[in-house]
C-alpha cells in the first residue's frame, strides 16, 4: 500500500499509533469512571504521555535525517521542540 524507503518512518508512525491508542484508552477510562475528579486524574496522566511521544518521535526523525541536513537546521528543530515544551508548561 505504502512504499516507505526509510525504516525510521515506520518507527515514528508506530509511536504515533501507540500514542493514539493510549489517548483513546484515556477517553474510555474517563467515561468509565464518570466523575470530573477521576477524569482530571486520567487527563493528568495523559499529559505526561504527549511530551514524551513528541520528543521521542522528533529524536527519531532527527536521527533519520542526520546525514542529509546541516547541523544548524537540526539545532533549529531541537530549539523549536524546546520552545513547544516550554510553552506548554505554563
C-alpha positions as CSV (number, residue, x, y, z in Angstrom):
1,X,0.0,0.0,0.0
2,X,2.7,2.5,1.1
3,X,6.2,2.5,-0.3
4,X,8.3,3.7,2.5
5,X,12.1,3.7,1.9
6,X,13.2,4.7,5.4
7,X,12.6,2.3,8.4
8,X,12.7,5.3,10.7
9,X,9.3,6.4,9.3
10,X,7.8,3.1,10.5
11,X,9.1,3.7,14.0
12,X,7.8,7.2,14.0
13,X,4.4,6.2,12.8
14,X,4.2,3.2,15.2
15,X,4.9,5.5,18.1
16,X,2.1,7.8,16.9
17,X,-0.3,4.9,16.6
18,X,0.6,3.7,20.1
19,X,0.1,7.2,21.4
20,X,-3.3,7.5,19.8
21,X,-4.3,4.1,21.3
22,X,-3.3,5.4,24.8
23,X,-5.3,8.6,24.2
24,X,-8.4,6.5,23.2
25,X,-8.0,4.4,26.3
26,X,-7.8,7.5,28.4
27,X,-11.1,8.7,26.9
28,X,-12.7,5.4,27.6
29,X,-11.5,5.5,31.2
30,X,-12.9,8.9,31.6
31,X,-16.3,7.7,30.5
32,X,-16.0,4.6,32.7
33,X,-15.2,6.5,35.9
34,X,-17.8,9.1,35.1
35,X,-16.7,11.8,37.5
36,X,-14.8,15.0,36.8
37,X,-12.3,14.2,39.6
38,X,-11.3,10.9,38.1
39,X,-11.4,12.3,34.5
40,X,-9.0,15.0,35.6
41,X,-6.6,12.4,37.0
42,X,-6.7,10.4,33.8
43,X,-6.1,13.7,31.9
44,X,-3.1,14.4,34.1
45,X,-1.6,11.0,33.3
46,X,-2.2,11.6,29.5
47,X,-0.4,14.9,29.8
48,X,2.8,13.0,30.6
49,X,2.5,10.8,27.6
50,X,2.2,13.6,25.0
51,X,5.5,15.3,25.5
52,X,7.3,12.0,25.7
53,X,5.9,10.9,22.4
54,X,6.7,14.3,20.8
55,X,10.3,14.2,22.0
56,X,10.8,10.6,21.0
57,X,9.3,10.9,17.5
58,X,11.3,14.1,16.9
59,X,14.5,12.4,18.0
60,X,13.8,9.5,15.7
61,X,13.2,11.9,12.8
62,X,16.4,13.9,13.5
63,X,18.4,10.6,13.7
64,X,16.9,9.6,10.4
65,X,17.9,12.9,8.8
66,X,21.3,13.3,10.4
67,X,23.4,12.7,7.3
68,X,21.2,14.7,5.0
69,X,20.5,18.0,6.8
70,X,23.0,20.6,8.1
71,X,23.6,20.6,11.8
72,X,22.4,24.1,12.3
73,X,18.9,23.1,10.9
74,X,18.8,20.2,13.2
75,X,19.7,22.6,16.0
76,X,16.7,24.8,15.0
77,X,14.4,21.8,15.2
78,X,15.7,20.9,18.7
79,X,15.2,24.6,19.8
80,X,11.7,24.5,18.3
81,X,10.7,21.4,20.2
82,X,12.2,23.0,23.3
83,X,10.0,26.1,22.8
84,X,6.9,23.9,22.3
85,X,7.6,22.1,25.6
86,X,8.3,25.3,27.4
87,X,5.2,27.0,26.1
88,X,3.0,24.0,27.0
89,X,4.2,24.1,30.6
90,X,2.6,27.2,31.6
